[in-house]
Amino acid sequence: MSLDVNLTKELQKKRSENLYRVRVVRSREQNSYIQLGEHQYLNFCSNDYLGLSNHPEIIAAAKEGLDEYGLGSGGSALITGYTDIHRELEVALAEFTGRSSALLFSSGYAANIGVLSALAKKNDHLFMDKLCHASLIDGAKLSGAKLRRYKHLDTKNLKEMLTLIPIAEIGKEKWVISESLFSMDGDLAPLNEISKLCEKDNTTMYVDDAHGFGIYGENGAGSLSAVNLTEEQAPVMVATFGKALGVAGAFVAGSEALIESLIQNARSYIYTTALPPAQAAAILKSLRLVRTENWRREKLFNLIGEFRHKASKRGIPLYENALGPIQPIFVGDSEKAMNISQSLADKGIKVSAIRSPTVAKNSARLRVTFSASHEESQVDSLIEGLSEVLIND
């Protein structure tokens, strides 16, 4: 009984601080609209950046996969769950990203905790951007390595940290860990500068490209491709299928030695059921579309440019470093952010209010995200809605 009492008090505290989260039941999503209960909204809070989540060819590939393989994979990848379609997808991912090999995971979270807990050892040194995703933080903690957080995007601060390792601890492995496109601020990491520091300091570079894979680089090969960083320069690449590719799951790409080590040691890979084969078939089809339909990226960035131009003319405060599909509008107070989000919903526009602990206290924001499925007229509707609610707030 005491457990329920304590939990109830904690939940009440979250409500009083406007930090309580409520799941929203979605009945369907169609292109740029989302159905929540009886109401349909123009959706500006999805990570479906290329508008592929409802693509008929991807759906057909999943159905064909179901017919051929059934629903579940039937076991972990090291028992009976690894099929020829899983292998085909891994080979395609390695080739696409310019890496030697690739390994599938059930989610980006599983990939990050799996890699870090398997490879980083106690007394190794991890240097992580202050705004990295929770999965990277949790993976670092599980590893037992010494974690230091450098100021967001601040390579000068990173350099200082790298040079301040005590002499007695020199010789231990060092890792620099960063996202490519940051999920809540929408800004890009200075990957080339980080790479130079890592090369000079004999440090391993680890990049989580969850939000960059599919939209940056040649034919969408990712952020490392966009800045021409090789496998040797950036040995660990993690990316997901649940954003630009419109499906679900994740992968790690790197050297044969890296991937084989993860197969042997990554607990979140070893002790979990493999991705359903039909899901792998859907991802493979999505990957082919990403590589060939460059118009999706072109349309996406044209819409982002239109939004930023028109928002600036209307006095809507934008983050100057956010030039990709994630466009935060900083509010500060959690209650205020929730109220603005609700006011937009009342106008038929769905935009998420992001609060602590996802972001730091007093840095609540609206997180506007764009998709190639949007049209310019819908961007105009968003601009009108934001102008009205921000002025009236």
N, C-alpha and C positions, 0 to 999 in steps of 0.2 A: 504493500500500500504506500509506503514511504517513497518508492520510486515514482509512482504516478503523481504524488503530491509535488515532488521536486521537479518533475518534468513539466507539470502544469504551470508551476511558477516561472520556469524558464520560458515557456511558450508565451505566457502573459507578458513577460518582459520584452520579448521580441515584438509583440503587437504594440506595446506602448511606445517602442522606439521606431515604429514604422519599418521594421526589418523582417516582419513575418512574410513568409512566402506561401503562395497558394498555387497549386497546380491548376492549369486551365485545360479542360477537356475539349480537344479538337475533334470535330467529326470528319472534316475533310479539308484538303488544301488544294486549290486549283490555280496554278500559275501564280499570279501576284495577290491572290485573295486567300483569306483563311476563314473557315467557318467555325465559330465558337458558340456552341449552343444554338440558339435561334438566330444569331446575328452573324452577318458577314462583314469582314473588315478588309480594308486595303492593308496588306501586310508589309511592314517595314522593320521586322525584327527576326527574319529568317536568315540562316547562314547558307541558303541555297543560292550561292552567288552567280552561278551560270544558268539557273533555271532548269536543272536537269532532273529534279526529284520526281517529276511526273512524266518524263519523256517516254513516249510509247515504245521505243526500241529497247530502252532499259527494262521496262516492265515486261516486255515480250521475252527478253533474255532471262529474266528471273523465272518466268513461267516455264520456259524451256528447261531451265536448270532444275526446276521442281519435277518436271516430267522425267528427266533423266536420272537425277540423283536422289529424289525424295526431299523431305523437308530438313531434318537435322543431319549433321555430319556424322553422328553416331559415336563420337569419342574425341579425345584430345588428338592433336596433330601427331603426337608421338606414338599413338596406339592405332586407331583406325580412321581418324578424322581427316587425313591429308589426302586429297583427291587430285586427279590430273588437272582439274580446272583451277584448284588452288595453286598448283605448280605453274600452270600457264600464266596466271595473274602475277605471281612473283617474278617470273622471267620478264614479263612485259614491263613491270614497274622498274626493275633494275635497268633495263635497256632505256626506258623513257627518261629516267633521272640521271643517266650516265654513271651509275654505280655498278659494282661487280655483282651484287646480290641483294635480295630483299626478303623480308619476313613479315607475314601477316599477323596482326593482333586483332582482338575483338573490339578494341576502342583505343583512342588516343591516350586515355588515362592508363589503360593496361600497358600500352607500349612504353610510356615514359617511366612508370614505376618499375616495369620489367627491365628496361635497359639500365637505369641508374642503380637499382638494387643488385643487378647481376654483375655489373662491370666496375663500378666505383667501390673502392675498398676502404676499410677503416684507416683513417689517417691520410687518405688522399685529400686533395683540396678542390672544392667545387666553388666556382665563381659564377654567380647567377644574377641576371638582371633583376632588379627590385620588383618588376611588375610581371614576372613570369607566372605562368598558369599553375594552379594548385597541384596538378599532377606532377609537375616537375619538382615542386617543393616537397611533396610527399615522397617521391622517388629518392630525392636527396636524403631525406630523413631516414628512409628505410635502409639506405646504403651504409649508414654509419660514418660516412666521410665528413670532413669538416666543411661546413657550408658558410660562405660569405656572400652577401648580397651587395652588388655595386649599384650606384645610382642609375636610374633608368636612362639608357642610351648613352651613358657617360663613359666614353673610352678612356678619358684621362683618369677618372676614378678607378676604372678597371686596371689600367697600367700600374697605378700606384699600389693597388692591392697585390698584383702579381709580383711586384718587386719587394714586397714586405714580408715574404715568407721567411720564418726564422731559419737560420743556417742549419740548425739541427734537423729540420724537416725537409730540406732540399733533397730531391731524389724520389720523393713520393710523386705519384701521378697527379697532374693538374688538369682540370677541365674548365672550359668556359661555356656556359649554357645560356642560350637566348632563344626567344621566339623570333620569327622573322617579321611577320605582321602581328602586332600585339592586339589581342582580342577585345580589349576594353578601351584602349586609347586610339587604336586604329593607325598607329605610326609604325614606321619600318626601322628595324635595327640596322646599324651601320656594319653590315656583314663583312665588307672588305677590310674595314679598319680592325674589326675584331680578329679576322683571319691573320692579318699582319702581326698583331700582338701575339697570337697563339704560335705562329711560326717562329717568331723571334724568341719566344719563351719556352719552346718545346712543350706546348700545351694542346690538349685535345679540344677541338671545337665541336660543339653539340648544338644542332639547330632544330627546333620544333617549327615545322613549316605548315602547321595545321591550316592556317588561314591564307597562306600564300600559294600552296600547291593547287594547280589548276588555273590560277589567274595570272601568275607572273611567270617569266621565263619563256623560252622558245616553245611555242605550242602549248604553253601551260605547264611546263616541266617543273616549275617551282622557283622559289626565291634564290636558291643557290645557283640554278641555271641562269637566272636573270643577271647575276653579278659574276658569272663565269668562275665559280669556285668548284674545284674538282674534289673528288673523293679523298685525295691526299690532304687537301687544305681544310676540308670540312668532313671529317671521317664519319660523323653520325648525323643522319638525317631522319627525322620522324615526320610523318604527315598522316592526315586522316582522309577518309572517304565521305565523311558526313557533312562536309562543307561544299566546296565547289563541285564535287562529283555527285552530290545528291543522293548518296546511299548511306552506308554506315561501316564502321570498322577503321583500321589504321594499318600502317606498315612502317618498318624501319629499313633503311637502305644504307649499304656500306660495303666494306670489303668482305670477302669470303670468310676471313678469320673472325670478323665481327659477328656476322650472321650465325656462323657455326657455334660461336661462344654463347650467343643468346639462346640457340636451340638447346644447348646443354645446361644453361644456368638461369635463364629468365623464368622465374616462378609463375608470372602471370601468363606466360606462353605454355609452359609445361603442364600446369595443373588447371587447365580450363578446356572446355569443349571447343573444337575448331569452328571457325565461321561456317554457317550453312553453305553448301556448295552453290545453291541457287543465288545466294548473296554474292559469292565470288564471281559468278557468271554475270550478274548485273553490274558489278564494279568493272569487270573487264570491258563490257560494252560501253559503260560510261567513260572509261579511259580512252577508248577509241574515238568517241564523240568529242571529248576534250581536245584531243590531238588534231582533229580535222576541222572542227567548227570554230575557227578563230573569230568569226563574227560575234560570237557570244561575249568574248573578252572586249572586243571593240565597242559593242553596244553598252556593256557594263560601265566602262570607263567614260564613255560619252555621257551617260546618265549622271555619273558622279560629278563630272565637270559641270553639267547643267545645274545640278543641285547646288554646288558650291558657289557658282556664279550668281544664281538667283537668290540664294540665301544671303549672300553678302550684300546684294542690293537692297534686301528687305531688312537688314540689320540683325539677322539671326546669328548669334555668336557661334562660330565654328572653331575647331582646333586646327591651327594652321599646318600642323605636321600630318594630319590625317588626310591622305590623298587617295586612299583605297576605298573598298566597299563598306568599311566600318567608319561611321561618322558620328562621334560623340558630341553631345551638346551638354556642357557641364552646368549643373544646377547647384550642387553643394548639399543642401538639406534633403534628407530622404523623404520627408513628408511632402515637400514641395515637388520633388521629382515624381512621386506617386500621383499627386494631384494633376500635374501636367499630363502624365501618361493617361489618366482617366479622362481628362478633358478631350484629348485626342481620340480616345476610344468612343466617346460620345459623338464625335464627328465621323465615326466609321473608319478611323485610322489606328492601326495597332503599332505602337512603338514601345519598347520595353524600358522600364525605369530600373537602372542598375544601382544597387546599394551595397553597403558593407554587409558581409565580409568579402564579397566579390571584388569590390574596390575599397580603397581606404576610407575611413570615417570622414564624413563631411566632404566627400568628393562624388556624391551621387550624380548620376547623369542620365540623360536619354541616350539610348544606343540605337541610332538609325542605321539600318543595313540595307544595301541595295542588291538587286538581282537583275540579270539579263532579261528576266521575265517582266520587269516593269516597263511601262511606257512613259514617254515624256509628260503626257497629260496627267499621269498619276503622280509624278514628281511635282508637278504644279499644284496638285491637290494637297500634297504634303506641305509644300511651302506655304500655302494659304492657311492650312490648319495650324502649323507652327507659329506663323505670324500672329494669328488671332489668340492662341492660348498663351503665348509668351508675353504678349502685350497686356492681356487681361489678368495674368497671374500676379 
